[in-house]
Amino acid sequence: MNINWSKKITLEPYRALYDSDATINLIFGGRDSGKTYALPQILTNKAIKYPKARVMLIRKNLNTVKPSMYDAFTNFFEDSGLEAIQTNTKTPLEIKFINGSDFLGRGCDDPFKIKSTTNPSDAWIEEATDITEDDFDVILTTLRSQVAPVQIWLTFNPEVDKNGKSWIRERFFKDFTDKDFEEKIYNKEYNFDIDVSGSEEKIKVKCIHTTCDINPYSDKSRIAIYDSYREINVNKYNVWRLGKWGRKEIKSPFAWAFNTDMIKEWELDYTMDIDISFDFNNAPCTATISQQDHNRTFKRFWREIRLGTTDNHSNVYDVCERIRRLLPDGAYIRVTGDSSGRNDSAMVRGNADAFEIIRRELNVSSQRVWTPKKQPTHLDSYNEFNDALQLRDVTFDPSMKYLIEDLQQVEYRNKNILKKEAEAKGMGHLLDCARYDVNTFFY
């Protein structure tokens, strides 16, 4: 397959990627900088150069691959007259070339499909800040090829979480100061090596940072919109316009009435009732510990328990053991939680339901266990929880990092908590505990 290919079809800052010998290529910056247009050109060239190369097109969720990455390729082929290099495919997210190279859509919501892909040479991860570091390691260790150099390509806007953290920044730029980014990374090409633990080997990394200033095809009205954020939202301006590290914007948070002034340290009063609310999963199994006064003028969330991962499951016995370590014997405990705890199948061992096991493990009388017949609806929880935040004195101890993250990051839309999206990021479980607590004891 002989095709005359000119690098000039690609915007100038990205042309260095044609000759990249880096294993890891980080392509990031502001919006409208042409990243999503450049990668189909770079990877198509590689697929032509190396027959039988296999490229995975990856996003956090598979259903977002087609309208972004897959369509970017098909549009590029159509605009460039390259339809003839393709052959028929059986799956809707596969592009196969006549020389045997192919592109396969994959999502991190189905890691088995990634791990079972045969001999992929490359992976392009779009919106790479959406995936987890574990997702990245699964992808990186899946790459293997005898026909083409193995490479991984990450494109993203440099957004961090509520704590100012990003696994990408922590992993690849942990020793970089803000000054280093200004001098070495922003608006430049930068190459460096990272160490391999326990080995003298190095992994080559290439960074390309760009903004809309390098893209002559950027819509001027869109650039004007980005520029306007300099006065009204400096975080958006830094991320979208300048391509600098900044906080990801949450458009519709479930806990919209929450603010950081509600994060306060305090100590339990052991002469008062202590409320414990459970969410019965095994990856993780969670609970919150809180306290309120008799007239419900205040609610204090004090501690969270979060045990278990997809690789190392946990259960309610483990959570109860942790609670016993935190609370003294004879504490006045009240219990509620997920209505699924009424099912025998919620447990790993034994023949009782979850609430019966909690009653025994924590030595709580049956009169102090509130067993819900059904879950509160998401709409009811949304109204109840935000009413409580607005109308009463509700605080959260700073040790409750997972619950606080849920309050800031979990989204709500069309009368529903976006649970699938939250749980894909390991979030939402402590929020469930808190909303069951408010529904049962406080509201």
C-alpha positions, 0 to 999 in steps of 0.5 A: 500500500503506497501512499504519498504522505506529507507531514504538512497536513498536520498542524506544525506542533504535532509533526514531531509525533510522526518520528516519536520513539517515546513509549508514552506520548502526552498530548495536552493543553487547551480546547480547540488546539487540534489534538483530536484532529492530529492523532488520526493523522499520526496513527493512520500514518503509522498503520500504513507504515507498519502492516498489521499494526493494531491500535486501540481507541480508548475512552472511559466509557465505550459508548463515547468512543464513536462520536469522538474518536471513531468519527474523527478517523472516518471524517479524516478519511473522507476529507483526505480521500483515503476511503479506498485503504479500508476494507469491510468490517463486522463490528461497528467500532472497527476500522480495518485497512487493506494491509491488515492494520486495524483500529478497535474501539474499547472502553475502560468500563469493560477492561476484559475487552482491553486485556483480551485484545490480541497483540495491540501495538498502540493505544490512543486514550482520549480524555485521559484524565477521566480514566484511573491510574489502574485503567492506564496500567491495564492498557499499558501492560496489554500492549505487545507487538512484533510488527510495530513499535509499542506506543501509548498516546494520551490526549487531555485537558489538564484538569485536576480533582477537588484536592488539586490532584491528577494521577497523570501529574503525580505519575509523570510530573511529580517533581515539576513545579509550576515554574517548571511547567511554565519554562519547560512544558507549556507551549513546547515539545518536551522529552524526558525519561522515567525510571523503571522500578528495580531496573536500570531501564528507562521509559521515554516520554514525549510531551506536546503542549498546545493551545488554540493559538496554534490552530488557524482553524479555531473559530474566533468566536469560540476563542473570544468565549474562552478569553471572556472567562479571564474575568468571570472564572479564572479556573476555566480560563486557565484550563480551557484557554491556556491549557494549564492545570486546573480544577474540573468543572462539575455542572450539576452536583447532587449536593449543590448546597454543600460548601467547604465551610461545612468541613469542620473538626469535632469530637463525638459526645458519647452521652448522645446517640451515635448514628451509623448508616451502611451501604452494602457492597463488597467493592467497597463496603461502606458506612458513615458515623454521625451524631445529631441533637434531639431537636435536629438543629445540627448534624455532625458527620464524624467518620467514614469506613470504606473497605474493599476493592474489586480485587480484594472484596470486603463485607459488613463483618469487616466494617463492623470490626472497624466500627468497634475499634472506633467506638467504646463499648456501651455507645448508644448506637442507632443503625440504618442503611441500604434496603438491600441489607434485608436480603440474605444474599447481601452477606458473604457468610451466615444465614441472616440478613445484613441488619441482623448481622450488624445487630449482633456484631455491634450489640445493638437492640432490634429497636435501634435498627431502622430497616428500610423497606425501600430506598429513598428515591434519588429525587427525595434524597436530592431535596432532603439532603440539600434542604438539610445543608441549607436549613440546618447546621450540617458539618463534615469532619475533614477526615471524611475525604471520600464523602467530601469528594462525593459531595463535590463531584457526584452529579445529578441530572433528570431526577437521578444521581449519575451512579454509573458514572460515579461508581466508574470512578470509585465514588458515590458509595459514601454519599449513599450512606449519608443520604440514607442517614439523613432520610432516616434520622435527620429529615 
